[in-house]
Amino acid sequence: MPEPFIRYLEPDDASGLVECFRLCYGETYANETFYDAGLITSMIESGELRSVIAELDNRIVGHTGLTVRSASSLAAEAGNTVVAPDMRGQGLLGKLGTALRQRTLDEGLVGYIHYPTTAHDIMQKGATAGTGRETGIMLAYIPAETNYVDFDKQDLDKKDFEKAGRLAATIVYQPVAESPERSVYLPGRYIQPIRSLAQALNLQRKFYEPGIPAFAESLFKRQENIRRGLSNITINQIGVDLPEKAADFVGDGSTAVIHVDLNMDDPGIDYAVETLVTNGFIYSGWLPEFHQSDVLRMQMLVNPEEDNYQPNLVTEQARSLLTLMIEERKSQTG
Ligand SMILES: CC(C)(COP(=O)(O)OP(=O)(O)OC[C@H]1O[C@@H](n2cnc3c(N)ncnc32)[C@H](O)[C@@H]1OP(=O)(O)O)[C@@H](O)C(=O)NCCC(=O)NCCS
């Protein structure tokens, strides 16, 4: 049988890529970008989407990509990994992973952050088999409607997959090259986990104790992902008015999950974390090099179910992060 050919994704590939996602997920994939060929083409042209694909007989049979979130980031977001149902079990995932690593280096990036699904063990195991480590968990991140077409769900802890509700994804940092030393402010409540992660990932960090916010006003950008039921709030400037602003983050309560991303070069980060914890947020993850600095992601589930706090995790590292989150939640709910 001929071997699929691995290459970079080009603007003309967009409609073939949409077809591949439809084969793998029907209409249920949470990232709507992958149903919009025009948008994919413009993201490839602008350099926002930098992917590798597997091609066989003029058909795209596998994909994994880098999404570059900001021009100053040294790490991209990696993911949207699929292998067409008729091509599974032949090691294509590994070949795409090797090519993606090479592309990351070619693009001058030092690593990538990806979000292995907890729907099955395959991605979590692959992500941590080498030098990658979980730095967080995004609870209830994957909508319940997501249908993994033609995939045996035996790994789901014998739960009925179709009724499993929203599932978590882990956050994994994968270093691919040595990164420059970076100075960041480290919030008091996460000193231990983040210090030990930096050591495990061999990332050179100078950690500083945060102070009081340097500004009166907080500035943030809010993005709604309706299909995913997710609001993402990026705080670009932490100000002393954050408590008033954070009280409105839930909005009308129609979104399932809220993420708040904090830049770790902002000395007000401890103030922001404590404000967010008071408002029901808990740790989600440490994202090295994600913006102009490292990013700390906090999360809140708007109407949580007990299952949301029992994701299928395959490593001790991920389980210890879950313990941290559950303890934080306990301290909020009493
Ligand atoms: C996960 C996925 C990308 C793996 O791709 P792949 O090229 O088949 O990967 P591999 O050939 O390395 O096989 C990986 C494992 O999947 C198993 N597998 C293959 N087809 C399968 C199927 N239909 N159901 C369950 N397991 C399957 C293989 O036996 C192998 O198990 P092992 O590691 O214990 O030997 C692919 O199955 C897929 O696209 N799944 C649906 C979308 C998805 O889950 N994407 C990841 C989101 S984070």
The ligand as a MOL file (V3000), in Angstrom:
LIG
                    3D

  0  0  0     0  0            999 V3000
M  V30 BEGIN CTAB
M  V30 COUNTS 48 50 0 0 0
M  V30 BEGIN ATOM
M  V30 1 C -6.0370 9.9700 17.8410 0
M  V30 2 C -5.6440 9.8060 16.3560 0
M  V30 3 C -5.1370 11.1230 15.8090 0
M  V30 4 C -4.5440 8.7140 16.2940 0
M  V30 5 O -4.0570 8.6280 14.9570 0
M  V30 6 P -3.3870 7.2740 14.3780 0
M  V30 7 O -2.5670 7.6490 13.1850 0
M  V30 8 O -4.4090 6.2470 14.2270 0
M  V30 9 O -2.4050 6.8930 15.5700 0
M  V30 10 P -1.5370 5.5840 15.6870 0
M  V30 11 O -1.4920 4.8240 14.3830 0
M  V30 12 O -0.2740 6.0010 16.3350 0
M  V30 13 O -2.3900 4.7130 16.7120 0
M  V30 14 C -2.5510 5.1780 18.0440 0
M  V30 15 C -3.4260 4.1980 18.8050 0
M  V30 16 O -4.7760 4.3120 18.3110 0
M  V30 17 C -5.3370 3.0040 18.1880 0
M  V30 18 N -6.4280 3.1030 17.2150 0
M  V30 19 C -6.3660 3.2030 15.8930 0
M  V30 20 N -7.6150 3.2870 15.3650 0
M  V30 21 C -8.4670 3.2570 16.4120 0
M  V30 22 C -9.8860 3.2870 16.5490 0
M  V30 23 N -10.6920 3.3850 15.5030 0
M  V30 24 N -10.4180 3.2560 17.7970 0
M  V30 25 C -9.6180 3.1590 18.8900 0
M  V30 26 N -8.2770 3.1130 18.8270 0
M  V30 27 C -7.7080 3.1510 17.5990 0
M  V30 28 C -4.1660 2.2040 17.7390 0
M  V30 29 O -4.3640 0.8360 17.9670 0
M  V30 30 C -3.0350 2.7450 18.6120 0
M  V30 31 O -3.0560 2.1590 19.9100 0
M  V30 32 P -1.6680 1.7780 20.6540 0
M  V30 33 O -0.9210 3.0960 20.8240 0
M  V30 34 O -2.1340 1.1960 21.9480 0
M  V30 35 O -0.9700 0.8410 19.7350 0
M  V30 36 C -6.8560 9.3130 15.4950 0
M  V30 37 O -7.3590 8.1440 16.0690 0
M  V30 38 C -7.9840 10.3280 15.4130 0
M  V30 39 O -7.9980 11.1620 14.5040 0
M  V30 40 N -8.9540 10.2390 16.3660 0
M  V30 41 C -10.1210 11.1210 16.3790 0
M  V30 42 C -9.7540 12.5760 16.6150 0
M  V30 43 C -8.9340 12.7640 17.8810 0
M  V30 44 O -9.1640 12.1600 18.9090 0
M  V30 45 N -7.9540 13.6900 17.7820 0
M  V30 46 C -7.1170 14.0580 18.8980 0
M  V30 47 C -7.7340 15.2300 19.6030 0
M  V30 48 S -6.6530 15.8490 20.8850 0
M  V30 END ATOM
M  V30 BEGIN BOND
M  V30 1 1 1 2
M  V30 2 1 2 3
M  V30 3 1 2 4
M  V30 4 1 2 36
M  V30 5 1 4 5
M  V30 6 1 5 6
M  V30 7 2 6 7
M  V30 8 1 6 8
M  V30 9 1 6 9
M  V30 10 1 9 10
M  V30 11 2 10 11
M  V30 12 1 10 12
M  V30 13 1 10 13
M  V30 14 1 13 14
M  V30 15 1 14 15
M  V30 16 1 15 16
M  V30 17 1 15 30
M  V30 18 1 16 17
M  V30 19 1 17 18
M  V30 20 1 17 28
M  V30 21 1 18 19
M  V30 22 1 18 27
M  V30 23 2 19 20
M  V30 24 1 20 21
M  V30 25 1 21 22
M  V30 26 2 21 27
M  V30 27 1 22 23
M  V30 28 2 22 24
M  V30 29 1 24 25
M  V30 30 2 25 26
M  V30 31 1 26 27
M  V30 32 1 28 29
M  V30 33 1 28 30
M  V30 34 1 30 31
M  V30 35 1 31 32
M  V30 36 2 32 33
M  V30 37 1 32 34
M  V30 38 1 32 35
M  V30 39 1 36 37
M  V30 40 1 36 38
M  V30 41 2 38 39
M  V30 42 1 38 40
M  V30 43 1 40 41
M  V30 44 1 41 42
M  V30 45 1 42 43
M  V30 46 2 43 44
M  V30 47 1 43 45
M  V30 48 1 45 46
M  V30 49 1 46 47
M  V30 50 1 47 48
M  V30 END BOND
M  V30 END CTAB
M  END
